[in-house]
Amino acid sequence: MASNRHLGRIIALQTLYEQEFRIECNDVDFDLEEVLQRNISRYRDMVDDREFIAVLVKGVDTKRDELDAVLQPLAPEWPLEQIARMDRLVLRLSTYELIFGTNVPPKVVINEAVELAKAFGGENSSKFINGVLGTLLRSREGDKHDKPTKVDAKKDNKS
């Protein structure tokens, strides 16, 4: 299943890459669903969880602006439009999984993103992706820990 999900992420990444490239080229005939189904069908004998791929692609597509708003402050010296296309897409895909996914542990998502960056990105992509996603994870975990629970609030009052 894990390798199946890894291949699923690769297919999602291919689909999102084609979408971004064709939109940049002003391809008015681009159909995300058609490209997604074509890419899934290429690997139909190796992929069982087609729904996982579709959820990733459609989620990144519909939440792109929200994902970019989360990502930009994490690497302020690198405006998103200046980040290499593949790195930007790996970041969006992984951020989508970290924020909206529910069944994959965050460290697995980050590890998968690093592997995608090693396979498809530039020489320093994996380090950059790991750093940005690590910062995102720490900030999200910090948000959870900063909010006192009822038990914590009672402890604070007793001190």
MDAnalysis code that builds the backbone (N, CA, C; Angstrom):
import MDAnalysis as mda
import numpy as np

u = mda.Universe.empty(477, n_residues=159, atom_resindex=np.repeat(np.arange(159), 3), trajectory=True)
u.add_TopologyAttr("name", ["N", "CA", "C"] * 159)
u.add_TopologyAttr("resid", np.arange(1, 160))
u.add_TopologyAttr("resname", ["MET", "ALA", "SER", "ASN", "ARG", "HIS", "LEU", "GLY", "ARG", "ILE", "ILE", "ALA", "LEU", "GLN", "THR", "LEU", "TYR", "GLU", "GLN", "GLU", "PHE", "ARG", "ILE", "GLU", "CYS", "ASN", "ASP", "VAL", "ASP", "PHE", "ASP", "LEU", "GLU", "GLU", "VAL", "LEU", "GLN", "ARG", "ASN", "ILE", "SER", "ARG", "TYR", "ARG", "ASP", "MET", "VAL", "ASP", "ASP", "ARG", "GLU", "PHE", "ILE", "ALA", "VAL", "LEU", "VAL", "LYS", "GLY", "VAL", "ASP", "THR", "LYS", "ARG", "ASP", "GLU", "LEU", "ASP", "ALA", "VAL", "LEU", "GLN", "PRO", "LEU", "ALA", "PRO", "GLU", "TRP", "PRO", "LEU", "GLU", "GLN", "ILE", "ALA", "ARG", "MET", "ASP", "ARG", "LEU", "VAL", "LEU", "ARG", "LEU", "SER", "THR", "TYR", "GLU", "LEU", "ILE", "PHE", "GLY", "THR", "ASN", "VAL", "PRO", "PRO", "LYS", "VAL", "VAL", "ILE", "ASN", "GLU", "ALA", "VAL", "GLU", "LEU", "ALA", "LYS", "ALA", "PHE", "GLY", "GLY", "GLU", "ASN", "SER", "SER", "LYS", "PHE", "ILE", "ASN", "GLY", "VAL", "LEU", "GLY", "THR", "LEU", "LEU", "ARG", "SER", "ARG", "GLU", "GLY", "ASP", "LYS", "HIS", "ASP", "LYS", "PRO", "THR", "LYS", "VAL", "ASP", "ALA", "LYS", "LYS", "ASP", "ASN", "LYS", "SER"])
u.atoms.positions = np.array([
    [0.823, -1.203, 0.000],
    [0.000, 0.000, 0.000],
    [0.862, 1.260, 0.000],
    [1.952, 1.263, 0.784],
    [2.787, 2.456, 0.870],
    [3.372, 2.820, -0.497],
    [3.926, 1.821, -1.201],
    [4.486, 2.111, -2.513],
    [3.378, 2.506, -3.494],
    [2.197, 1.958, -3.289],
    [1.057, 2.329, -4.108],
    [0.733, 3.813, -3.898],
    [0.772, 4.261, -2.653],
    [0.530, 5.671, -2.355],
    [1.656, 6.533, -2.920],
    [2.879, 6.035, -2.866],
    [4.010, 6.785, -3.427],
    [3.784, 6.998, -4.931],
    [3.417, 5.937, -5.626],
    [3.114, 6.059, -7.049],
    [1.925, 7.005, -7.252],
    [0.957, 6.934, -6.376],
    [-0.190, 7.843, -6.457],
    [0.225, 9.299, -6.361],
    [1.154, 9.582, -5.471],
    [1.652, 10.955, -5.345],
    [2.409, 11.383, -6.610],
    [3.142, 10.455, -7.200],
    [3.849, 10.756, -8.448],
    [2.843, 11.098, -9.552],
    [1.791, 10.324, -9.658],
    [0.759, 10.577, -10.667],
    [0.086, 11.921, -10.404],
    [-0.213, 12.203, -9.145],
    [-0.814, 13.494, -8.792],
    [0.127, 14.633, -9.177],
    [1.401, 14.464, -8.870],
    [2.391, 15.484, -9.192],
    [2.498, 15.694, -10.703],
    [2.506, 14.612, -11.474],
    [2.544, 14.720, -12.939],
    [1.345, 15.504, -13.447],
    [0.194, 15.205, -12.898],
    [-1.043, 15.856, -13.331],
    [-1.007, 17.343, -13.009],
    [-0.597, 17.667, -11.798],
    [-0.530, 19.072, -11.389],
    [0.534, 19.836, -12.173],
    [1.632, 19.153, -12.488],
    [2.691, 19.774, -13.287],
    [2.158, 20.118, -14.677],
    [1.473, 19.170, -15.281],
    [0.911, 19.431, -16.615],
    [-0.103, 20.562, -16.557],
    [-0.929, 20.567, -15.519],
    [-1.912, 21.637, -15.381],
    [-1.226, 23.001, -15.320],
    [-0.243, 23.127, -14.454],
    [0.411, 24.422, -14.290],
    [1.132, 24.842, -15.576],
    [1.806, 23.908, -16.208],
    [2.523, 24.209, -17.446],
    [1.555, 24.663, -18.536],
    [0.466, 23.916, -18.711],
    [-0.466, 24.240, -19.796],
    [-1.233, 25.525, -19.518],
    [-1.504, 25.813, -18.267],
    [-2.167, 27.074, -17.937],
    [-1.228, 28.243, -18.223],
    [0.062, 28.085, -17.860],
    [1.046, 29.127, -18.168],
    [1.133, 29.384, -19.666],
    [0.911, 28.345, -20.460],
    [0.961, 28.472, -21.925],
    [-0.388, 28.893, -22.497],
    [-1.304, 29.301, -21.622],
    [-2.636, 29.754, -22.031],
    [-3.417, 28.707, -22.822],
    [-3.302, 27.456, -22.412],
    [-4.030, 26.374, -23.067],
    [-5.477, 26.396, -22.577],
    [-6.354, 26.962, -23.392],
    [-7.757, 27.109, -23.001],
    [-8.518, 25.788, -23.054],
    [-7.941, 24.790, -23.719],
    [-8.616, 23.498, -23.836],
    [-8.230, 22.516, -22.711],
    [-7.438, 22.968, -21.755],
    [-6.990, 22.081, -20.692],
    [-8.168, 21.595, -19.860],
    [-8.230, 20.288, -19.640],
    [-9.289, 19.674, -18.834],
    [-8.610, 18.823, -17.762],
    [-8.621, 19.316, -16.524],
    [-7.928, 18.637, -15.427],
    [-8.422, 17.205, -15.241],
    [-9.707, 17.010, -15.277],
    [-10.266, 15.668, -15.072],
    [-9.807, 14.705, -16.162],
    [-9.773, 15.173, -17.388],
    [-9.325, 14.345, -18.505],
    [-7.852, 13.942, -18.344],
    [-7.020, 14.893, -17.975],
    [-5.593, 14.620, -17.783],
    [-5.398, 13.681, -16.588],
    [-6.131, 13.911, -15.528],
    [-6.052, 13.046, -14.350],
    [-6.400, 11.606, -14.712],
    [-7.496, 11.409, -15.417],
    [-7.911, 10.059, -15.798],
    [-6.908, 9.416, -16.759],
    [-6.360, 10.189, -17.677],
    [-5.338, 9.672, -18.587],
    [-4.113, 9.202, -17.806],
    [-3.654, 10.017, -16.848],
    [-2.466, 9.670, -16.075],
    [-2.707, 8.463, -15.175],
    [-3.875, 8.378, -14.584],
    [-4.202, 7.213, -13.754],
    [-4.257, 5.960, -14.619],
    [-4.851, 6.077, -15.805],
    [-5.002, 4.895, -16.663],
    [-3.659, 4.336, -17.120],
    [-2.653, 5.202, -17.235],
    [-1.315, 4.736, -17.616],
    [-0.743, 3.734, -16.610],
    [-1.156, 3.868, -15.355],
    [-0.632, 3.016, -14.276],
    [-1.718, 2.134, -13.667],
    [-2.793, 1.912, -14.400],
    [-3.960, 1.220, -13.841],
    [-3.640, -0.143, -13.246],
    [-2.626, -0.830, -13.782],
    [-2.278, -2.146, -13.252],
    [-1.448, -2.069, -11.978],
    [-0.939, -0.890, -11.657],
    [-0.070, -0.754, -10.483],
    [-0.697, 0.069, -9.358],
    [-1.843, 0.698, -9.617],
    [-2.455, 1.588, -8.637],
    [-3.846, 1.074, -8.271],
    [-4.037, 0.870, -6.980],
    [-5.355, 0.441, -6.499],
    [-6.189, 1.629, -6.013],
    [-5.545, 2.569, -5.357],
    [-6.260, 3.659, -4.700],
    [-6.342, 4.892, -5.597],
    [-7.193, 4.800, -6.604],
    [-7.352, 5.910, -7.549],
    [-8.002, 7.121, -6.886],
    [-8.850, 6.855, -5.906],
    [-9.533, 7.938, -5.199],
    [-8.522, 8.833, -4.467],
    [-7.490, 8.236, -3.895],
    [-6.437, 8.983, -3.209],
    [-5.808, 10.002, -4.159],
    [-5.508, 9.570, -5.373],
    [-4.887, 10.445, -6.372],
    [-5.842, 11.578, -6.734],
    [-7.084, 11.233, -6.984],
    [-8.074, 12.241, -7.374],
    [-8.280, 13.272, -6.266],
    [-8.327, 12.811, -5.025],
    [-8.506, 13.735, -3.897],
    [-7.321, 14.694, -3.807],
    [-6.115, 14.178, -3.973],
    [-4.936, 15.043, -3.927],
    [-4.982, 16.099, -5.035],
    [-5.202, 15.654, -6.261],
    [-5.182, 16.582, -7.396],
    [-6.292, 17.623, -7.273],
    [-7.493, 17.173, -7.009],
    [-8.611, 18.117, -6.926],
    [-8.483, 19.018, -5.706],
    [-7.944, 18.477, -4.615],
    [-7.744, 19.285, -3.415],
    [-6.729, 20.390, -3.640],
    [-5.591, 20.047, -4.236],
    [-4.567, 21.063, -4.520],
    [-5.116, 22.085, -5.504],
    [-5.870, 21.622, -6.491],
    [-6.441, 22.533, -7.484],
    [-7.409, 23.527, -6.837],
    [-8.313, 23.045, -6.015],
    [-9.333, 23.931, -5.443],
    [-8.811, 24.789, -4.295],
    [-7.759, 24.339, -3.638],
    [-7.245, 25.068, -2.469],
    [-5.909, 25.760, -2.749],
    [-5.558, 25.924, -4.003],
    [-4.252, 26.480, -4.384],
    [-3.953, 27.798, -3.674],
    [-4.884, 28.737, -3.699],
    [-4.636, 30.049, -3.081],
    [-4.433, 29.922, -1.577],
    [-5.230, 29.075, -0.948],
    [-5.109, 28.858, 0.496],
    [-3.764, 28.203, 0.829],
    [-3.361, 27.234, 0.030],
    [-2.072, 26.568, 0.242],
    [-0.927, 27.553, 0.058],
    [-1.010, 28.376, -0.969],
    [0.037, 29.366, -1.210],
    [0.122, 30.369, -0.057],
    [-1.030, 30.731, 0.506],
    [-1.040, 31.662, 1.638],
    [-0.370, 31.043, 2.864],
    [-0.490, 29.750, 3.029],
    [0.176, 29.055, 4.131],
    [1.675, 28.970, 3.853],
    [2.041, 28.667, 2.632],
    [3.443, 28.437, 2.280],
    [4.290, 29.707, 2.243],
    [3.753, 30.802, 1.737],
    [4.579, 31.991, 1.514],
    [5.304, 32.469, 2.764],
    [4.666, 32.554, 3.922],
    [5.398, 33.031, 5.110],
    [6.477, 32.053, 5.595],
    [6.427, 30.803, 5.159],
    [7.391, 29.806, 5.609],
    [8.735, 29.944, 4.902],
    [8.736, 30.581, 3.745],
    [9.978, 30.827, 3.001],
    [9.897, 32.240, 2.422],
    [9.901, 33.249, 3.301],
    [9.638, 34.618, 2.837],
    [10.672, 35.156, 1.849],
    [11.883, 34.618, 1.887],
    [12.901, 35.091, 0.953],
    [12.713, 34.500, -0.442],
    [11.773, 33.565, -0.578],
    [11.491, 32.935, -1.873],
    [10.021, 33.119, -2.231],
    [9.686, 34.162, -2.980],
    [8.291, 34.272, -3.442],
    [7.907, 33.011, -4.223],
    [6.698, 32.535, -4.031],
    [6.276, 31.263, -4.635],
    [6.485, 31.224, -6.145],
    [6.249, 32.348, -6.806],
    [6.409, 32.343, -8.265],
    [7.874, 32.208, -8.678],
    [8.806, 32.436, -7.744],
    [10.230, 32.277, -8.054],
    [10.770, 30.888, -7.695],
    [9.972, 30.110, -6.986],
    [10.380, 28.742, -6.648],
    [10.181, 27.881, -7.896],
    [11.105, 26.985, -8.144],
    [10.983, 26.097, -9.303],
    [9.610, 25.425, -9.306],
    [9.043, 25.288, -10.481],
    [7.690, 24.748, -10.615],
    [7.532, 23.421, -9.861],
    [8.469, 22.499, -10.051],
    [8.339, 21.190, -9.413],
    [8.371, 21.318, -7.885],
    [9.259, 22.135, -7.369],
    [9.335, 22.332, -5.913],
    [8.040, 22.945, -5.383],
    [7.535, 23.916, -6.097],
    [6.284, 24.569, -5.696],
    [5.143, 23.563, -5.658],
    [5.088, 22.681, -6.650],
    [4.023, 21.684, -6.697],
    [4.174, 20.634, -5.604],
    [5.399, 20.214, -5.334],
    [5.624, 19.263, -4.230],
    [5.194, 19.909, -2.913],
    [5.538, 21.176, -2.739],
    [5.133, 21.881, -1.513],
    [3.616, 21.978, -1.396],
    [2.946, 22.330, -2.478],
    [1.476, 22.424, -2.435],
    [0.852, 21.066, -2.126],
    [1.322, 20.041, -2.819],
    [0.779, 18.693, -2.632],
    [0.949, 18.248, -1.182],
    [2.131, 18.438, -0.648],
    [2.425, 18.001, 0.714],
    [1.699, 18.848, 1.747],
    [1.621, 20.137, 1.504],
    [0.896, 21.018, 2.420],
    [-0.576, 20.640, 2.438],
    [-1.117, 20.319, 1.274],
    [-2.515, 19.861, 1.229],
    [-2.689, 18.618, 2.108],
    [-1.772, 17.658, 1.963],
    [-1.868, 16.440, 2.772],
    [-1.720, 16.739, 4.257],
    [-0.815, 17.641, 4.607],
    [-0.595, 17.959, 6.019],
    [-1.794, 18.668, 6.638],
    [-2.426, 19.549, 5.882],
    [-3.521, 20.345, 6.438],
    [-4.871, 19.653, 6.305],
    [-5.137, 19.049, 5.161],
    [-6.472, 18.517, 4.899],
    [-6.543, 16.992, 4.934],
    [-5.396, 16.329, 4.854],
    [-5.384, 14.871, 4.919],
    [-5.582, 14.417, 6.358],
    [-6.108, 13.239, 6.521],
    [-6.371, 12.778, 7.887],
    [-5.729, 11.439, 8.199],
    [-5.349, 10.682, 7.194],
    [-4.934, 9.312, 7.481],
    [-3.460, 9.023, 7.213],
    [-2.650, 10.059, 7.012],
    [-1.223, 9.850, 6.786],
    [-0.463, 10.653, 7.841],
    [0.395, 10.004, 8.608],
    [1.172, 10.736, 9.620],
    [2.013, 11.841, 8.976],
    [2.111, 13.002, 9.628],
    [2.839, 14.136, 9.056],
    [4.273, 13.805, 8.657],
    [4.969, 13.015, 9.447],
    [6.358, 12.698, 9.108],
    [6.435, 11.849, 7.846],
    [5.429, 11.036, 7.586],
    [5.379, 10.254, 6.352],
    [5.163, 11.189, 5.167],
    [4.269, 12.164, 5.322],
    [4.018, 13.135, 4.253],
    [5.305, 13.881, 3.910],
    [6.025, 14.321, 4.930],
    [7.263, 15.062, 4.695],
    [8.309, 14.167, 4.040],
    [8.438, 12.939, 4.513],
    [9.384, 12.008, 3.909],
    [9.052, 11.768, 2.433],
    [7.783, 11.593, 2.139],
    [7.353, 11.406, 0.743],
    [7.692, 12.639, -0.094],
    [7.474, 13.826, 0.464],
    [7.780, 15.059, -0.262],
    [9.274, 15.152, -0.563],
    [10.089, 14.789, 0.409],
    [11.542, 14.810, 0.212],
    [11.930, 13.825, -0.885],
    [11.323, 12.649, -0.879],
    [11.619, 11.650, -1.921],
    [11.192, 12.147, -3.301],
    [10.041, 12.797, -3.385],
    [9.593, 13.369, -4.664],
    [10.564, 14.451, -5.128],
    [11.009, 15.267, -4.187],
    [11.952, 16.335, -4.536],
    [13.280, 15.756, -5.017],
    [13.743, 14.688, -4.387],
    [14.988, 14.047, -4.826],
    [14.834, 13.485, -6.242],
    [13.676, 12.905, -6.510],
    [13.449, 12.259, -7.802],
    [13.181, 13.254, -8.930],
    [12.465, 14.350, -8.633],
    [11.987, 15.225, -9.694],
    [12.482, 16.667, -9.609],
    [13.076, 17.040, -8.495],
    [13.504, 18.419, -8.304],
    [14.973, 18.624, -8.639],
    [15.461, 19.768, -8.259],
    [16.853, 20.111, -8.488],
    [17.760, 19.575, -7.389],
    [19.011, 19.972, -7.468],
    [20.038, 19.468, -6.561],
    [19.730, 19.748, -5.087],
    [19.198, 20.932, -4.782],
    [18.923, 21.314, -3.396],
    [17.439, 21.251, -3.035],
    [16.627, 20.724, -3.932],
    [15.178, 20.704, -3.717],
    [14.779, 19.962, -2.452],
    [15.381, 18.807, -2.221],
    [14.949, 17.997, -1.076],
    [15.218, 18.709, 0.244],
    [16.339, 19.399, 0.353],
    [16.649, 20.139, 1.584],
    [15.678, 21.304, 1.766],
    [15.405, 22.005, 0.684],
    [14.480, 23.139, 0.731],
    [13.083, 22.670, 1.143],
    [12.592, 21.618, 0.494],
    [11.256, 21.072, 0.785],
    [11.194, 20.613, 2.239],
    [12.217, 19.890, 2.688],
    [12.254, 19.400, 4.062],
    [12.212, 20.565, 5.048],
    [12.968, 21.615, 4.772],
    [12.995, 22.769, 5.665],
    [11.650, 23.478, 5.748],
    [11.051, 23.716, 4.599],
    [9.756, 24.427, 4.576],
    [8.675, 23.591, 5.260],
    [8.589, 22.304, 4.934],
    [7.552, 21.459, 5.529],
    [7.809, 21.208, 7.013],
    [9.086, 21.120, 7.403],
    [9.408, 20.988, 8.826],
    [8.945, 22.211, 9.604],
    [9.150, 23.394, 9.025],
    [8.688, 24.629, 9.649],
    [7.163, 24.640, 9.753],
    [6.498, 24.211, 8.693],
    [5.033, 24.136, 8.709],
    [4.559, 23.195, 9.814],
    [5.159, 22.029, 9.903],
    [4.758, 21.050, 10.913],
    [4.985, 21.606, 12.318],
    [6.140, 22.208, 12.561],
    [6.412, 22.785, 13.890],
    [5.429, 23.897, 14.218],
    [5.099, 24.725, 13.244],
    [4.163, 25.819, 13.517],
    [2.761, 25.281, 13.806],
    [2.370, 24.234, 13.097],
    [1.044, 23.634, 13.344],
    [1.020, 22.914, 14.687],
    [2.089, 22.232, 15.039],
    [2.153, 21.558, 16.338],
    [2.196, 22.591, 17.452],
    [2.886, 23.700, 17.215],
    [2.931, 24.778, 18.199],
    [1.557, 25.368, 18.430],
    [0.770, 25.505, 17.352],
    [-0.601, 26.019, 17.483],
    [-1.420, 25.118, 18.388],
    [-1.239, 23.808, 18.245],
    [-1.999, 22.854, 19.061],
    [-1.578, 22.952, 20.523],
    [-0.266, 23.139, 20.763],
    [0.238, 23.161, 22.134],
    [0.018, 24.496, 22.823],
    [-0.163, 25.550, 22.064],
    [-0.335, 26.869, 22.659],
    [-1.734, 27.068, 23.237],
    [-2.678, 26.273, 22.801],
    [-4.049, 26.421, 23.273],
    [-4.238, 25.546, 24.506],
    [-4.492, 26.161, 25.675],
    [-4.637, 25.342, 26.872],
    [-5.903, 24.495, 26.818],
    [-5.774, 23.284, 27.272],
    [-6.946, 22.426, 27.385],
    [-7.625, 22.752, 28.700],
    [-8.774, 22.187, 28.936],
    [-9.476, 22.434, 30.197],
    [-8.615, 22.007, 31.378],
    [-7.931, 20.880, 31.249],
    [-7.071, 20.389, 32.319],
    [-5.925, 21.372, 32.552],
    [-5.301, 21.856, 31.467],
    [-4.206, 22.811, 31.600],
    [-4.669, 24.104, 32.256],
    [-5.851, 24.556, 31.884],
    [-6.365, 25.798, 32.434],
    [-6.574, 25.650, 33.947],
    [-7.058, 24.515, 34.405],
    [-7.246, 24.272, 35.828],
    [-5.906, 24.268, 36.542],
    [-4.900, 23.621, 35.940],
    [-3.557, 23.591, 36.531],
    [-3.018, 25.003, 36.678],
    [-3.220, 25.841, 35.662],
    [-2.703, 27.200, 35.695],
    [-3.353, 28.001, 36.828],
    [-4.610, 27.752, 37.098],
    [-5.310, 28.485, 38.142],
    [-4.842, 28.081, 39.535],
    [-4.368, 26.853, 39.693],
    [-3.927, 26.383, 40.996],
    [-2.557, 26.917, 41.363],
    [-1.765, 27.309, 40.372],
    [-0.392, 27.758, 40.633],
    [-0.365, 29.063, 41.357],
])
